[in-house]
Structures are given as C-alpha cells and as structure tokens.
Amino acid sequence: MANSCGRLEAAWEVLRQIPDPEVPVISLCELGIVRDLKESAGGLEVVLTPTYSGCPATELIQDNVREALKAFGTVQITMQRAPAWTTDWISEEGRRKLKDYGIAPPGPANPAEGQPIRLVHRASLTKLACPRCGSEQTEKLSAFGSTACKALYRCLSCREPFEHFKPI
C-alpha cells in the first residue's frame, strides 16, 4: 500500500464490503452512505452521510467503518449532512439486492422537485410492484416498517407482506 492511489483503492474495496447494519444484504457504498474517502495525516478520512439525521445505526456504522479500515492507520469520520441523503444515491446493484431480499426499492425522485426536503411528500407511487411475485396489486399497511425509513405493504396477489424503502 505504498502508493497513494493503490492505498485509496484498497480502502475503497474494504468499504464496499461493509454491510448496512439494518439491511445487511446491501453495503454502505451501495446504499450511498459513503460519500468520499481521502488521505489524511497518518490515515484516512471517510465522509459519511446518514440516511436521516436520527438514524439509530449511525454510531454503529461509524464504528464498523473504523474497525474495517484500522489497518490503514487513523480513521477520521466526517459526518456530512448537507446535501441530505436521498434514495437516489442507492446504486442499481443495491436496488437489485434490496428487491432480492424482499424489500421493494424506491423509485427515482422527481428531478423537477429539486433538492429533497423532508417536509413535503414526494410524488406518490402510482404502482408498487411486489418484490416476490412482481404483481402491482399491492396495498400499504403502515407508513412505518421495521425502521422509520421503510413502509409496510402487502401484495394482494401472493398475499405476502413486504417492506418498501421510502423515497426520500
């Protein structure tokens, strides 16, 4: 890891392997939480943007990043809350993994709405496909699932419940 570029790429590879603590099938990078990685004196600086400011997993995520990168020296975590995290930052691979896991991934934000502000609801979903059978005959059971960033739905075709990442 003598050369700086190789060192950063090796650190990125480690970051790509760290799972989200709430949805462990998707990595922090695929979720879009890891915003940047920089060289710092004697180590690395990792820039993270939490999915929302009150996310209970934020401290655990920071600890997991520090632990995973400890071989690179000192790890400084910078929490960047602006711009606010948006579900648009979830990678296509991450969306596929969410669907395979049984969570309906969020659709894209409406670009005409500009920067996401949590005070106004995004464009309502016209149809939400079941991640298990693909049917669009679904209904919302609860605005909140196992975490505040997910809603609980049920498929009317296969009758299975599933969660949906809220588009924020």
C-alpha positions as CSV (number, residue, x, y, z in Angstrom):
1,M,0.0,0.0,0.0
2,A,2.9,2.3,-0.6
3,N,1.4,4.3,-3.4
4,S,-1.4,6.6,-2.5
5,C,-3.7,5.7,-5.4
6,G,-3.3,2.0,-4.6
7,R,-3.9,2.6,-0.9
8,L,-7.1,4.5,-1.6
9,E,-8.4,1.8,-4.0
10,A,-7.6,-0.9,-1.4
11,A,-9.5,1.2,1.2
12,W,-12.5,1.6,-1.2
13,E,-12.5,-2.1,-1.7
14,V,-12.8,-2.6,2.1
15,L,-15.6,0.0,2.3
16,R,-17.5,-1.8,-0.5
17,Q,-17.7,-4.9,1.8
18,I,-19.2,-3.2,4.9
19,P,-22.8,-4.2,5.2
20,D,-25.5,-1.8,6.3
21,P,-26.4,-2.9,9.9
22,E,-30.2,-2.7,9.3
23,V,-30.2,-4.3,5.9
24,P,-27.1,-6.4,5.7
25,V,-27.5,-7.5,2.1
26,I,-26.5,-4.1,0.9
27,S,-23.2,-2.4,1.5
28,L,-22.8,1.1,2.9
29,C,-21.4,2.1,-0.5
30,E,-24.3,0.6,-2.4
31,L,-26.7,2.5,-0.1
32,G,-24.9,5.7,-0.9
33,I,-23.9,6.5,2.7
34,V,-20.1,6.6,1.9
35,R,-19.7,9.9,0.1
36,D,-15.9,10.3,0.0
37,L,-12.6,8.8,1.0
38,K,-9.5,11.0,1.4
39,E,-5.9,10.6,2.6
40,S,-5.2,12.3,5.9
41,A,-2.1,12.6,8.0
42,G,-1.3,9.0,9.2
43,G,-4.6,7.5,7.9
44,L,-7.8,8.1,6.1
45,E,-10.8,10.4,6.3
46,V,-14.2,8.8,5.4
47,V,-17.1,11.1,4.7
48,L,-20.5,9.6,5.6
49,T,-24.0,10.9,5.1
50,P,-26.6,9.2,7.3
51,T,-29.8,8.1,5.7
52,Y,-31.5,10.6,8.1
53,S,-30.2,12.6,11.0
54,G,-32.0,10.5,13.6
55,C,-30.9,7.1,12.2
56,P,-30.1,4.9,15.2
57,A,-27.5,2.9,13.3
58,T,-25.2,6.0,12.7
59,E,-22.8,5.3,15.6
60,L,-22.6,1.6,14.7
61,I,-21.9,2.5,11.0
62,Q,-19.0,4.8,12.2
63,D,-17.6,2.0,14.5
64,N,-17.8,-0.5,11.7
65,V,-16.0,1.7,9.2
66,R,-13.2,2.5,11.8
67,E,-12.8,-1.2,12.6
68,A,-12.8,-2.3,8.9
69,L,-10.1,0.3,8.0
70,K,-7.9,0.1,11.1
71,A,-5.1,-1.4,9.0
72,F,-4.8,1.9,7.1
73,G,-3.9,3.9,10.2
74,T,-6.0,6.5,11.9
75,V,-9.6,6.7,10.6
76,Q,-11.3,10.0,10.9
77,I,-15.1,10.0,10.2
78,T,-16.7,13.2,8.9
79,M,-20.5,13.3,9.1
80,Q,-21.8,15.4,6.1
81,R,-25.4,16.1,6.5
82,A,-25.8,18.5,3.5
83,P,-26.8,17.7,1.0
84,A,-29.2,15.4,2.7
85,W,-29.0,11.7,1.8
86,T,-31.6,10.7,-0.8
87,T,-32.7,7.3,-2.0
88,D,-31.4,8.3,-5.4
89,W,-27.9,7.6,-4.1
90,I,-28.7,3.8,-3.9
91,S,-26.8,2.1,-6.7
92,E,-28.5,-0.1,-9.2
93,E,-26.8,-3.1,-7.7
94,G,-28.1,-2.0,-4.3
95,R,-31.7,-1.7,-5.7
96,R,-31.4,-5.2,-7.1
97,K,-30.1,-6.6,-3.8
98,L,-33.0,-4.9,-1.9
99,K,-35.5,-6.5,-4.3
100,D,-33.9,-9.9,-4.0
101,Y,-34.0,-9.6,-0.2
102,G,-37.8,-8.9,-0.3
103,I,-37.7,-5.1,0.1
104,A,-39.2,-3.0,-2.7
105,P,-36.6,-0.5,-3.7
106,P,-37.6,3.2,-4.0
107,G,-38.2,4.7,-7.4
108,P,-36.3,7.8,-8.6
109,A,-37.0,11.2,-7.2
110,N,-38.8,13.7,-9.4
111,P,-35.9,15.9,-10.7
112,A,-38.4,18.9,-11.1
113,E,-38.8,18.9,-7.3
114,G,-35.1,19.9,-6.8
115,Q,-33.2,19.1,-3.7
116,P,-35.2,16.7,-1.4
117,I,-36.8,18.4,1.6
118,R,-38.5,16.1,4.1
119,L,-41.4,18.5,4.9
120,V,-43.2,17.7,1.6
121,H,-44.0,14.2,0.5
122,R,-42.5,13.0,-2.8
123,A,-44.8,12.2,-5.7
124,S,-47.0,9.4,-4.6
125,L,-46.4,6.0,-6.0
126,T,-48.9,5.0,-8.6
127,K,-47.9,1.3,-8.6
128,L,-45.6,-0.5,-6.3
129,A,-44.6,-4.0,-7.6
130,C,-44.3,-6.8,-5.1
131,P,-40.6,-7.9,-4.9
132,R,-41.6,-11.5,-4.6
133,C,-44.1,-12.1,-7.4
134,G,-43.9,-8.8,-9.4
135,S,-47.7,-8.0,-9.1
136,E,-48.6,-4.4,-8.9
137,Q,-51.7,-5.3,-6.9
138,T,-50.4,-4.1,-3.6
139,E,-51.6,-2.0,-0.6
140,K,-49.9,0.0,2.1
141,L,-50.5,-1.5,5.6
142,S,-48.4,1.0,7.6
143,A,-46.4,4.1,6.9
144,F,-43.6,2.6,9.0
145,G,-42.0,-0.8,8.8
146,S,-39.2,-2.2,10.9
147,T,-37.4,1.1,10.7
148,A,-38.7,4.7,10.1
149,C,-37.2,4.7,6.6
150,K,-39.4,1.8,5.4
151,A,-43.1,1.4,4.9
152,L,-45.0,-1.9,5.3
153,Y,-47.0,-3.2,2.3
154,R,-48.9,-6.4,1.3
155,C,-49.3,-8.0,-2.1
156,L,-52.9,-8.7,-2.9
157,S,-51.9,-11.4,-5.4
158,C,-49.5,-13.6,-3.4
159,R,-50.7,-12.2,0.0
160,E,-47.1,-11.8,1.3
161,P,-46.1,-8.7,3.3
162,F,-43.0,-6.7,2.3
163,E,-41.2,-3.5,3.1
164,H,-40.6,-0.6,0.8
165,F,-37.7,1.8,1.2
166,K,-39.4,5.2,1.3
167,P,-38.1,7.5,-1.5
168,I,-36.6,10.4,0.4
